[in-house]
Amino acid sequence: MYSYTLLWQTMQKQGVTTYSLVNHYGISSHLMSNLRHIKNVTVETIHRLCQILECTPNDIIEIVADDSV
Protein backbone atom coordinates (compact mmCIF):
# COMPACT_ATOMS: atom_id res chain seq x y z
CA MET A 1 0.00 0.00 0.00
CA TYR A 2 1.09 3.60 -0.43
CA SER A 3 0.33 7.00 1.02
CA TYR A 4 0.22 10.49 -0.49
CA THR A 5 0.57 12.22 2.89
CA LEU A 6 3.99 13.46 1.82
CA LEU A 7 2.45 15.08 -1.26
CA TRP A 8 0.10 17.19 0.84
CA GLN A 9 2.96 18.13 3.17
CA THR A 10 5.23 19.08 0.25
CA MET A 11 2.45 21.15 -1.32
CA GLN A 12 1.85 22.96 1.96
CA LYS A 13 5.57 23.69 2.48
CA GLN A 14 5.80 25.17 -1.01
CA GLY A 15 2.51 27.04 -0.84
CA VAL A 16 0.99 25.08 -3.73
CA THR A 17 -2.74 24.47 -3.45
CA THR A 18 -4.99 21.92 -5.08
CA TYR A 19 -6.66 24.86 -6.81
CA SER A 20 -3.38 25.95 -8.39
CA LEU A 21 -2.56 22.41 -9.53
CA VAL A 22 -5.90 22.18 -11.30
CA ASN A 23 -6.22 25.74 -12.63
CA HIS A 24 -2.62 26.78 -13.27
CA TYR A 25 -0.80 23.52 -13.98
CA GLY A 26 -3.50 21.54 -15.79
CA ILE A 27 -3.77 18.66 -13.33
CA SER A 28 -7.29 17.25 -13.67
CA SER A 29 -9.75 17.38 -10.80
CA HIS A 30 -10.31 13.65 -11.37
CA LEU A 31 -6.62 13.01 -10.75
CA MET A 32 -6.73 15.13 -7.59
CA SER A 33 -9.69 13.04 -6.43
CA ASN A 34 -7.69 9.86 -7.06
CA LEU A 35 -4.84 11.24 -4.96
CA ARG A 36 -7.18 12.25 -2.15
CA HIS A 37 -8.75 8.79 -2.08
CA ILE A 38 -5.39 6.97 -2.36
CA LYS A 39 -6.18 5.41 -5.72
CA ASN A 40 -3.70 4.39 -8.38
CA VAL A 41 -1.95 7.06 -10.43
CA THR A 42 0.61 6.63 -13.17
CA VAL A 43 4.33 7.13 -12.89
CA GLU A 44 3.89 9.94 -15.42
CA THR A 45 1.60 11.67 -12.92
CA ILE A 46 4.20 11.34 -10.18
CA HIS A 47 6.81 12.70 -12.60
CA ARG A 48 4.60 15.69 -13.50
CA LEU A 49 3.95 16.49 -9.83
CA CYS A 50 7.69 16.28 -9.15
CA GLN A 51 8.34 18.78 -11.95
CA ILE A 52 5.71 21.17 -10.63
CA LEU A 53 6.83 20.91 -7.01
CA GLU A 54 10.55 20.68 -7.88
CA CYS A 55 10.98 17.60 -5.72
CA THR A 56 11.61 13.86 -5.95
CA PRO A 57 9.10 10.99 -5.76
CA ASN A 58 10.21 10.46 -2.14
CA ASP A 59 8.63 13.84 -1.38
CA ILE A 60 5.28 12.75 -2.84
CA ILE A 61 4.62 9.09 -2.23
CA GLU A 62 5.46 6.67 0.53
CA ILE A 63 5.17 2.90 0.55
CA VAL A 64 3.56 1.70 3.76
CA ALA A 65 3.31 -1.82 5.13
CA ASP A 66 0.07 -3.61 4.32
CA ASP A 67 -0.61 -6.09 7.10
CA SER A 68 -3.25 -7.94 5.05
CA VAL A 69 -0.61 -9.40 2.69
N, C-alpha and C positions, 0 to 999 in steps of 0.2 A: 504494500500500500504506500501511498505518497501523500504529502501534505503541501499545500501552497501557502502556509502561514508565513514563510519567509518572503514570498512575493508581496504580501500585504505590508509586511514590515519594511521591505526595501522601498516600496512605493511611498510609504509614509515618510521615511527618512529623506527621500529625494523630493518630496512635495508633489508627487504625481498622483492624480486622482483617477478613479475609474472613468469619470466624465471626460477627462483629458485623453485617456487612452482611446475611448470610443470616438470622441468628436475631433480630436486633433491628430491622432496617430492612425486612425482607421481600423482599430481593433473592433470586431463586431460585438454587439451586445450579447449575442448568443454565446460567443466565446467567453465573455466575462461571466456569464451565467454558469458555463461549464466549470470555470475556475472556482467560482464561489461554492459550487456543489461538489467539488473534488471529482470531477469527471475527467475522462481521458482528453488530452490535447496532444497535438503533434509536436514532434521535435522542432519543426519549422516555427511553430508558435512560440516555443521556449526561446528559440534563436531570436525571433523578432522582439520579444519582450526584453531579452538581454541587450539588444541593440538600442532600444528605446531607453532603458534604464541604465545603460552603460555599466553592466554587471556581468557576472558569470551565472551559469545554471545553478550553482551552489547557493546563489543569493535569491533564487526563485522557488526551487523545488527541493523537497527533502524526502528521502525514502525512510519510511517508518516501519517497524516490525509489525507484522500481521499475525497475531496469535492463532488465527483460525487455520493457518496452513500447517 
